[in-house]
Amino acid sequence: MQILTSESIMLIGSVLLIAGVLIGKSSYRVGLPLLLIFLLVGMGFGTDGLGIQFSDMHTAQFIGMFALCIILFSGGMGTKISAIRPVIAPGLVLSTVGVLLTALVTGTFIWFLSGLSWTNIHFAFLPSLLLAATMSSTDSASVFGILGSQRVGLRNHLRPLLELESGSNDPMAYMLTIILIETITLGGDLSAWSVVGQLLLQFGVGGAMGWAMGKLTTRLIDLYRKTGGKSGSDEDPSQATAMISILILGSVFLTFSATTALAGNGYLAVYICGIVLGNERLPSHRGIVKFMDGMTWLMQIVVFLMLGLLVNPHEMLDVAAVSLLIGAFMILVGRPLSVFLSLAPFRGITRRSKVWVSWVGLRGAVPIIFATYPVVAGLEGAGLIFNIVFFVTLLSLLVQGTTVIRSARRLGLVDNDADEEDDFGVELADELPTSLHTIILTDKHLADGNTLRDMSLPEGSLVMMIKRGDRYMVPNGTRRLQSGDKLLVITEEPNG
């Protein structure tokens, strides 16, 4: 057996990254999630492809845990309380009750399949639930990668609803997975009261630690800024941003490890810590967000490449038929049933919105990472669980991931008038009491005249730039405007 050197590992890793980026550049043209490309690239370079050998589940689980902390924290930082406030209740119900229902319904179906003579899986009820639990959370990165790449806005607060659900449902799936593994390992019965007790403990400790660590990190950032403040020389702003970003990164892992040591859910804690920090007025906030976005993309890419290397495609062929049935059931029955039952009390959410939320419940890296836990625990049939989860994830990304935008358009849920601030690429310092937004001109805007001085802008607003097609223009009072022009407007915030 050939032992890989440090140089060869670096060579292989760099080739994987470059190949994935170049191949993934064209993925959105056909509607494929970018991260699926990295998963396929990893498979292409793996055992059944170019022959790279990687089968260390312990290392894969550690890298997955490391990456998931950063991904969830970054998702929390990007969650604005003002945006999710209208959908907090349905979002939290989906991420808890919805995940539980998905696991129960799909687990029961897997158990039913296991009892049929023609299938090649023979799971008892608890292992069937475990298999379903690992797949019960959804992946936000693929959905929003597709929506973001094509600048698609959504009606009915669907974007913040999915953002909240996908960011907060991984901890629930993790808790169910760990509880079921412990129950199977110890050979005990699964008591409903025991499950509820463990969930409340992990949610309570995780939520409290997340909030506390978020506040503590804010104080640490203030302490860093004040340290050496009287030395007579100001710190370089770019260095300050870099150091604060590293401080936050350290806080993420401290939050996870401390919460886990206290029997709480570390993933929930880092997500809530991210929400707390993301809604604070931090120095160099935009630079910190960019740093975390870069780290998040790197972690997601590394995880998908690693998972692609980890799987042996020829082993998935042995469970292809039953995996196809499980995946189809989860997509067409399990997920929709859990969504409709969870959202039944919320009369304000339309039927079309529920149908679309049901359809875009994509599976991603997280279920595959969770599927390594039974393998590491040495459970009987753990290899089958891993291969089935991998197959179902591929099926979900291929079928659902390629129809995200098409399904939203067919259901009439695309908001064509949504703001597109990124069209201009203009950023303002975080300390300024101003905000930027985009106005897309219609005939109604031009009813009183087709120049800026004919328009009635809100007090304290100023047009900074005009975009017409691919052309950018500096505004003035006499420039003729057209329907479809995009105006970049800066607005003074009250009490800024």
Salt bridges, closest charged atoms under 4 A:
ASP48 OD2 - HIS314 ND1 2.81
GLU165 OE2 - ARG335 NH1 2.75
GLU280 OE2 - LYS215 NZ 2.97
GLU420 OE1 - ARG151 NH1 3.84
GLU420 OE1 - LYS486 NZ 3.42
ASP423 OD1 - ARG151 NH1 2.16
ASP423 OD2 - LYS467 NZ 3.67
ASP423 OD2 - LYS486 NZ 2.72
GLU427 OE1 - ARG286 NE 3.93
GLU427 OE2 - LYS290 NZ 3.03
ASP485 OD2 - ARG468 NH2 2.82
